[in-house]
Amino acid sequence: MRAEQLRSTLAGEQARSIRLAQELRGAGLHVDLYPEPDKLGKQFKYAAARGVLFVVVMGDEERERGEVAIKNMRTGEQQSVKRDAVAAQLQKSH
């Protein structure tokens, strides 16, 4: 497992999640999109089963604030970061 693996969820609008995944891949991060909109709990279980280190959540509340939530799957810690700073935060976190 590579330390930079993460999952970007489809919590919210799918097109936004796809754009974010493309940006993160462009920054050299390994990103896997959950295949369909689903409950966050199910997406977190899926990510944990695959050994994903970070989950990026882009829900309606985060979008309104111009942020995303990043959950560390090892510690359970979650933090909000500005949307345009997510790649740098993930690179720094691993």
PEGIUR-V253334 format. One record per backbone hydrogen bond with DSSP energy under -1.0 kcal/mol. NH is the residue of the N-H (numbers start at 1). CO is the residue of the C=O. E is the energy in kcal/mol with one decimal. If there is no record, write none. Layout:
NH,CO,E / NH,CO,E
This chain:
5,2,-1.5 / 6,30,-1.5 / 7,54,-3.0 / 8,32,-1.3 / 9,56,-2.9 / 12,10,-1.2 / 17,13,-1.6 / 18,14,-2.4 / 19,15,-2.2 / 20,16,-2.4 / 21,17,-2.5 / 22,18,-2.3 / 23,19,-2.2 / 24,20,-2.7 / 25,21,-2.5 / 26,22,-2.3 / 27,23,-1.1 / 28,25,-1.9 / 29,24,-2.3 / 32,6,-1.1 / 34,8,-1.1 / 43,39,-1.8 / 44,40,-3.0 / 45,41,-2.1 / 46,42,-2.1 / 47,43,-2.4 / 48,44,-2.7 / 49,45,-2.4 / 50,46,-1.2 / 51,48,-1.3 / 52,47,-2.4 / 55,71,-2.2 / 56,7,-3.2 / 57,69,-3.2 / 63,59,-2.4 / 64,60,-2.3 / 65,61,-1.4 / 66,63,-1.1 / 67,62,-2.9 / 68,81,-2.3 / 69,57,-2.4 / 70,79,-3.1 / 71,55,-3.0 / 72,77,-3.1 / 73,53,-3.0 / 76,72,-2.6 / 79,70,-2.2 / 81,68,-2.5 / 83,66,-2.9 / 85,82,-2.2 / 89,85,-2.2 / 90,86,-2.4 / 91,87,-2.4 / 92,88,-2.0 / 93,89,-1.9 / 94,90,-1.2
